[in-house]
Amino acid sequence: MIETDEGFELTRRQLAMLENGIVSLRREMLPHESRNYWYFAQGIVAMIRKLRADIDAYLGIDKFQEDVEPEGEEEVAVSVRSEDLP
């Protein structure tokens, strides 16, 4: 469970390390030993899911519903003209 911004940053770094690890494992093992890849990847995937859930909870993302807008909030259309861009 993340309780501070520092904990959030640490969790993001841990998540990046796990994602890099599974990319490496996938690159090295999947083409030749797919059964072993899935076996070894299970633990990493479980940890990635846990860290992502922790991040979502800290940011409040887990409370959002995709099909429901907050009460009192109106949809705002934003347009950007190409001449406004740097």
N, C-alpha and C positions, 0 to 999 in steps of 0.2 A: 504494500500500500504506500502510495506516494503522499507525503504530507507537506513538502516544501518545494520551492522552485529548484533548490539544489538537488533534492531527491529526484525531481523531474528530469533534470539534466543528466544525472547519473544513470537513470533508467533509459534515457535515450541513447546514451553511449553504450550501455549493455546491450540494448536491442540492436544497435548497429553492428556490434561485435558478433552477436549470434547470427544476424543476417549474412554478414561476410563469411562466417564459418560455414553456413549451409550452402552458400554459393560455391565455396571452395570444395566442399564435400560433393556437391552435385557435379561440378566440373570434373573432378577426379574419379569419382566412383560410379555415378549413374550410367555412363556409357558402357561400362564393362561389368559392373556388379550391381545391377539394379536391386536385387533382393537385399543385399547388404546396405545399399544406400537408404532404402526405406526403413530398414531396421535401425540404423544409426541416426537417421534424421528424426525419428519419432520424438526423442527427448528434446531436441533442439526446437522442433516445431511447437511442442507443448510449452516450452519456456517463452518462445516468441509470442504465442497467443496470450500467455499470462501477462507479459510485460505490456503488450498492446492494450489489454483490458485495463491494466493499472493506469496507463497513460490516458485512456478514454475516460476513466472514472475521475482522474485528477482534473482533466480539462472540462468535464461535464458532458462530453460527447455521448456517453452512454445514456444520458437522459433525453436526448433528441429523438424525435420520431420523424421519419422522412416525410410522411404524408400530412403532418399537422404543423400549422404555423402557430407561433405563440399568440395568445390573445392580445388584441390591441395593436398588433404589428401589421403593417400593410406591406405588400410587396413593392419594392422600389426598382424601377427600371433605370439602368445606367447605360449611357451610350458614350463612346469615346470616338472622336474623329481622328483620323490619321494625322491631320495637321496639328493636333494637340500633343502628339507623342514626341519625345525628344529625338 
